[in-house]
Structure formats: C-alpha cells, structure tokens
Amino acid sequence: MTPALQAIDTMAKRTKSDDRKTRARPKIERPSRAEVEAAFRTIIRWTGDDPDREGLLETPARAARAYEEFFKGYDQDPVAILRKTFEETAGYDEMVVLRGVRFESHCEHHIVPIIGRAWVAYVPNGRVVGISKLARLVEVYAKRLQIQEKLTAQVADTIQEVLEPQGVAVVIKAQHHCMTTRGVHKHDTDMVTSRMTGVFRDNTATRQEFLSLID
C-alpha cells in the first residue's frame, strides 16, 4: 500500500463523522445577468485592460455564461438524484465501486479550478442505485464553490443518508490551482481525502479491499 493510501486507512480508523451536510441552495437573492456582466467589466478594468476594446466586448457575457455552468450544482438537489433505487438485486450484498470519476470544481477561497477524480463505493443493504447517479452526485457537489474535504464528506454522507447501505467509502484525489498556478506554485502535487462509514470504517478487510481498487 502506498503512503497516501496508508494515510487514508489511518484517518478512516480515527476520525468520526461530524460535518454538517449541505443540501439545497441557500436562499439568497441572485443578482441579474446585467449586474454580473457589469461586475466582470469592473474586473477587466481592475486588471488594467479596456472592456470596450474589440477582443473584450463580449467577454463579460461569456464569463457570466461560464460561471453559470461552473456553479450549476446550486440549482440541483443531490438527495433527489439518489431517490430512485432498485430492490431486485438477487440478494447482492457485496461492494459496489465506481472508480475514477473525473470532476472539475472551484476553490471557495480563490475561485480557481480543482481538478480531480473520485472513487465511490458502498455495500448495499437491500437497495442499489444506478451507477450514473453516483457520478451525478459527485458532479452536483463539485459544481459549487468547494473545499475538497467538504466535497468528500458531502458525497459520502448523502449516499449514507439516502440509500442507508451497510457502509460508504469515498476517496478523492485532486490538484488545486490555488497552489499550482499561484501562491507557492507547487506543480504536480495532489491532495487526497477520504470518508468512510459503516463497514468501511469498522471492518479492516472491507476497507483494504476498497483501497486496493484505487489506482
């Protein structure tokens, strides 16, 4: 086992789940599209450029559309994604693992990209969910302003709450542009976080089986 996976294993044994889960979009008044575009024009002026020059004339509108896509997760309900489940499992009660789910998120401290992959597993307790729903769950939470620790906990805790499986495991590996393209400029580094519940926390063999599937 690599040092990174050994660290995950140790954290799984010692830490307890006490994070508050984030669900629906906060009830805040959203600015108009015109206000957002005006804000981008201000940012362009702040950089020292002219928002009225030809190459930048449509940039505020494009940037607003891009941000709409970057943060569309606020308008989606993660719980609703997992509500449709299947009980005809022929008694299947072994691990279900979705590996290497690619995602793009944005750091809530600097609004710069977080690019990574997620490994999501659960042991069913009579119900299973379509695997695409697990990928969509990662996507919904990723398309919000995030820190990796919270993203990891949100994915795992939502699966545990909605599916009520025997246990859930989530590992995320990601590169943070807030430390690769600015600040300390440490390229080729990534961050690894994990959340384990139920049998993944309590059963060493189950946890090790899951960790062995992470590449």
C-alpha positions as a printed NumPy array, in Angstrom:
array([[  0.   ,   0.   ,   0.   ],
       [  1.303,   3.464,  -0.896],
       [  1.971,   6.047,   1.85 ],
       [ -1.055,   8.048,   0.652],
       [ -3.379,   5.059,   0.986],
       [ -1.861,   4.19 ,   4.365],
       [ -2.727,   7.718,   5.486],
       [ -6.305,   7.234,   4.281],
       [ -6.529,   3.97 ,   6.187],
       [ -5.341,   5.643,   9.379],
       [ -7.772,   8.528,   9.002],
       [-10.649,   6.119,   8.419],
       [ -9.955,   4.398,  11.705],
       [ -9.556,   7.52 ,  13.812],
       [-11.875,  10.233,  12.53 ],
       [-15.588,  10.46 ,  13.224],
       [-18.31 ,  11.947,  11.084],
       [-19.368,  15.325,  12.472],
       [-19.636,  17.509,   9.36 ],
       [-22.871,  19.277,   8.69 ],
       [-24.374,  18.287,   5.36 ],
       [-25.093,  20.936,   2.765],
       [-28.283,  20.316,   0.862],
       [-30.343,  22.792,  -1.112],
       [-29.197,  26.097,  -2.493],
       [-29.02 ,  28.83 ,   0.178],
       [-31.955,  31.233,  -0.012],
       [-30.17 ,  34.316,  -1.264],
       [-31.209,  36.981,  -3.718],
       [-29.45 ,  36.394,  -7.014],
       [-28.224,  39.409,  -8.983],
       [-29.416,  39.947, -12.519],
       [-27.401,  38.874, -15.56 ],
       [-26.757,  42.552, -16.286],
       [-25.278,  43.045, -12.805],
       [-22.991,  40.014, -13.243],
       [-21.75 ,  41.25 , -16.607],
       [-21.146,  44.712, -15.129],
       [-19.079,  43.074, -12.381],
       [-16.922,  41.321, -14.963],
       [-16.424,  44.625, -16.784],
       [-15.193,  46.071, -13.485],
       [-12.764,  43.181, -13.028],
       [-11.416,  43.688, -16.543],
       [-10.827,  47.383, -15.799],
       [ -9.177,  46.409, -12.494],
       [ -6.69 ,  44.202, -14.359],
       [ -5.662,  47.244, -16.372],
       [ -7.402,  46.38 , -19.64 ],
       [-10.21 ,  48.049, -21.545],
       [-13.539,  46.162, -21.571],
       [-14.591,  48.214, -24.61 ],
       [-11.83 ,  47.009, -26.895],
       [-12.928,  44.6  , -29.612],
       [-11.472,  41.416, -28.097],
       [-13.17 ,  42.01 , -24.755],
       [-16.543,  43.39 , -25.782],
       [-18.339,  40.055, -25.37 ],
       [-16.147,  38.703, -22.571],
       [-18.456,  39.747, -19.68 ],
       [-21.381,  37.87 , -21.272],
       [-19.226,  34.829, -21.985],
       [-17.838,  34.848, -18.45 ],
       [-21.348,  35.021, -16.98 ],
       [-22.398,  32.007, -19.049],
       [-19.268,  30.127, -17.999],
       [-19.921,  30.807, -14.309],
       [-23.488,  29.636, -14.776],
       [-22.091,  26.293, -15.927],
       [-19.325,  26.158, -13.306],
       [-21.808,  26.537, -10.446],
       [-24.943,  24.82 , -11.741],
       [-24.802,  22.429,  -8.777],
       [-26.515,  25.02 ,  -6.596],
       [-29.705,  24.535,  -8.608],
       [-29.726,  20.732,  -8.278],
       [-30.914,  18.573,  -5.391],
       [-28.351,  15.864,  -4.55 ],
       [-30.846,  13.865,  -2.499],
       [-33.317,  13.674,  -5.392],
       [-30.643,  12.114,  -7.596],
       [-30.455,   9.025,  -5.358],
       [-34.155,   8.588,  -4.643],
       [-34.807,   6.128,  -7.479],
       [-33.368,   2.812,  -6.315],
       [-33.742,  -0.838,  -7.265],
       [-34.604,  -3.643,  -4.859],
       [-34.375,  -6.555,  -7.323],
       [-30.752,  -7.328,  -6.519],
       [-30.952, -11.136,  -6.207],
       [-29.553, -10.739,  -2.714],
       [-26.404,  -8.941,  -3.851],
       [-24.641,  -7.585,  -0.785],
       [-21.045,  -7.116,  -1.909],
       [-19.19 ,  -3.912,  -2.601],
       [-20.254,  -1.618,  -5.442],
       [-17.43 ,   0.63 ,  -6.63 ],
       [-17.349,   3.449,  -9.176],
       [-13.731,   4.293,  -9.945],
       [-12.021,   7.427, -11.148],
       [-14.986,   9.777, -11.616],
       [-13.426,  12.874, -13.153],
       [-14.696,  16.254, -11.956],
       [-13.938,  19.961, -12.111],
       [-14.724,  22.181,  -9.162],
       [-13.651,  25.597,  -7.899],
       [-11.875,  26.527,  -4.69 ],
       [-14.104,  28.644,  -2.473],
       [-11.108,  30.675,  -1.297],
       [ -9.755,  31.824,  -4.676],
       [-12.401,  30.697,  -7.229],
       [ -9.792,  28.788,  -9.223],
       [-10.122,  25.216, -10.512],
       [ -9.888,  21.995,  -8.537],
       [ -9.392,  19.126, -10.983],
       [ -9.637,  15.588,  -9.713],
       [-11.109,  12.114,  -9.603],
       [-13.383,  10.412,  -7.097],
       [-13.692,   6.75 ,  -6.088],
       [-17.117,   5.987,  -4.634],
       [-18.166,   2.696,  -3.026],
       [-20.989,   1.317,  -0.933],
       [-22.159,  -2.059,   0.349],
       [-25.903,  -2.402,  -0.363],
       [-28.473,  -3.108,   2.278],
       [-31.287,  -4.356,   0.056],
       [-31.268,  -1.438,  -2.41 ],
       [-28.923,  -0.305,  -5.172],
       [-28.846,   2.805,  -7.325],
       [-27.897,   3.256, -10.973],
       [-24.163,   3.888, -11.218],
       [-24.68 ,   7.039, -13.272],
       [-26.423,   8.503, -10.242],
       [-23.221,   8.191,  -8.212],
       [-21.318,  10.115, -10.885],
       [-24.063,  12.754, -10.992],
       [-23.902,  13.125,  -7.214],
       [-20.185,  13.896,  -7.414],
       [-20.917,  16.372, -10.208],
       [-23.644,  18.224,  -8.285],
       [-21.436,  18.872,  -5.287],
       [-18.381,  19.627,  -7.438],
       [-20.289,  22.32 ,  -9.335],
       [-20.29 ,  24.545,  -6.271],
       [-17.663,  26.612,  -4.522],
       [-15.823,  23.951,  -2.562],
       [-13.017,  22.71 ,  -0.428],
       [-12.022,  19.111,  -1.068],
       [-12.654,  17.964,   2.477],
       [-16.262,  19.164,   2.366],
       [-16.845,  17.703,  -1.097],
       [-15.671,  14.288,   0.109],
       [-17.914,  14.37 ,   3.165],
       [-20.961,  15.591,   1.252],
       [-20.818,  12.777,  -1.301],
       [-20.35 ,  10.061,   1.321],
       [-22.902,  11.403,   3.79 ],
       [-25.609,  11.834,   1.139],
       [-25.233,   8.231,  -0.035],
       [-25.318,   7.005,   3.567],
       [-28.403,   9.039,   4.382],
       [-30.462,   8.235,   1.287],
       [-29.526,   4.618,   0.498],
       [-28.905,   3.518,   4.105],
       [-26.289,   0.962,   2.978],
       [-24.042,  -1.112,   5.208],
       [-21.322,   1.431,   4.595],
       [-19.918,   4.06 ,   2.233],
       [-16.391,   4.918,   1.163],
       [-15.266,   7.941,  -0.827],
       [-11.719,   8.864,  -1.788],
       [-10.894,  11.979,  -3.794],
       [ -7.568,  12.903,  -5.375],
       [ -7.303,  16.383,  -6.871],
       [ -4.962,  19.118,  -7.974],
       [ -5.679,  22.615,  -6.668],
       [ -4.803,  25.505,  -8.937],
       [ -4.719,  27.804,  -5.93 ],
       [ -1.344,  26.218,  -5.126],
       [ -0.149,  25.178,  -8.592],
       [ -0.825,  28.342, -10.625],
       [ -0.49 ,  30.914,  -7.826],
       [  0.914,  31.207,  -4.317],
       [  3.53 ,  28.521,  -3.695],
       [  3.426,  27.297,  -7.343],
       [  3.913,  23.636,  -6.404],
       [  3.192,  21.814,  -9.636],
       [  2.453,  18.079,  -9.944],
       [  1.091,  17.842,  -6.412],
       [ -2.286,  16.483,  -5.446],
       [ -4.405,  16.21 ,  -2.332],
       [ -6.059,  13.02 ,  -1.09 ],
       [ -9.119,  12.969,   1.174],
       [-11.421,  10.195,   2.332],
       [-14.66 ,   9.498,   4.17 ],
       [-15.564,   6.033,   5.468],
       [-18.788,   4.975,   7.16 ],
       [-20.256,   1.695,   8.411],
       [-18.407,  -1.45 ,   7.364],
       [-15.691,   0.561,   5.623],
       [-14.84 ,   2.201,   8.927],
       [-15.367,  -0.792,  11.197],
       [-14.125,  -3.677,   9.055],
       [-10.447,  -3.573,   8.145],
       [-10.78 ,  -6.205,   5.409],
       [-13.578,  -4.296,   3.663],
       [-11.651,  -1.061,   3.864],
       [ -8.493,  -2.677,   2.492],
       [-10.43 ,  -4.265,  -0.371],
       [-11.723,  -0.837,  -1.373],
       [ -8.334,   0.843,  -1.071],
       [ -6.762,  -1.861,  -3.221],
       [ -9.061,  -0.797,  -6.081],
       [ -7.758,   2.774,  -6.104],
       [ -5.11 ,   3.378,  -8.76 ]])
